[in-house]
Amino acid sequence: MSRPLLKHIPGALLSIVVSMATVPAFAAAPAVGTLEVVAELPIRPGNVTATRDGRVFATVHPLDKPSGIQLMEVIAPDRYRPWPDGSYQSDAGNRSDERIDTPLGIAQDTKGRLRITDMGLNLGKTRLWAFDIASGQRVHKIELPADVAPKGAFVQDLAVDAERGWVYLADIAPPALIAVEIATGKAHRFSGHAALQADPKAIMRVDGTPTHFGGKPASVGVNPVTLSKDGQTLYFGAMNGLKWYAVPTRHLRDGNDSATAAAIRVVGKKPVSDGVATDDAGNHFFTNLNDNGIDMLDSKGKLRPLVRDARLSWPDNAQFGPDSWLYMSVNQLHRTSAFTGGEDTGKPPYRVMRVWTGTVGNQRQ
């Protein structure tokens, strides 16, 4: 813009015009596979989720050393706060049915609610909590019946269909899928199918070393679950598994086990993984435990690496946040006492990270 023209523009407007002239029309998107650190923490995040406006929430992993915090909001790259407040957190001296006990899975639904699975390992019962994200108010708490989540159950991952009012869960002990109707608390457990079981050929070697749990090679059944954009299909697979499966959600809702078993189909291959997210186009993004990375199974069934990085030491879960960012917790879980059989060899910081996928994320996780 020429100086003669500039002198005829009022001062306030001039500053806007100059700013527009010196700032690019748009910022270039990151390259696909770009990996960023969101936060570095002294405690292990269990699972993590990020809202469209960038708020980040995480459970604290039950296998971490006791910290007195079970659910937190990450408010800075090195800071967090109990969420929604301290009254819901628990430790050995204040456990109760009105406090969160041992949570792990976390997801936000399309109605602005944050939902967590609470295994209740100290209470002997599994519960689902829901909070309004904007206000922090509790929406409800659902206790699963003992025949659906018996004592000793380890209900981890969840996928939420707020439109139809259902939550789908994965229990690894013993492996099962659980469908819960939010309005009534009615629940059904589907188990016994081969697709839910660990595959002996899927050997876990985190950071290149054979990974043991309880003194023997780690072997974990169904864990990561996600939903299709329309909520009609549940995707699932074993942590120690090399196949990714799909089943129509209507069979799980109906509690028709024979129809569920008959309808299960293989979608494609997967790595040994603890978490997964599915985008709007039907691409699946797995945490790859053995290769310190994230893999993508595209909608045509081709599996390929998205990112590899030594900092991805046990990438636990994965969920889409703003834009094309896929958020994940990275917590060195294999170094906890439960895996080593002795000392916790984890070295803080534990991280929340994100990777750019270039796709539109599905927050029905």
Secondary structure, DSSP 8 states (H G I E B T S, - for coil): --HHHHTTS-HHHHHHHHHHHHS-SS-----TT-EEEEEEESS-EEEEEE-TT--EEEEE-TTS---S-SEEEEEETTEEEESS-GGG---TTS--TTS--SEEEEEE-TTSEEEEEE--TTTT--EEEEEETTT--EEEEEE--TTTS-TT--EEEEEEETTTTEEEEEEETTEEEEEEETTT--EEEEE--GGGS--TT----GGGS--EETTEE----EEEEEE-TTS-EEEEEETT-SEEEEEEHHHHHHT-HHHHHHH-EEEEE--S-S-EEEBTTS-EEEEETTTTEEEEE-TTS-EEEEEE-TT-SSEEEEEE-STTEEEEEE--GGGSHHHHSS-----S-EEEEEEE-SS-B----
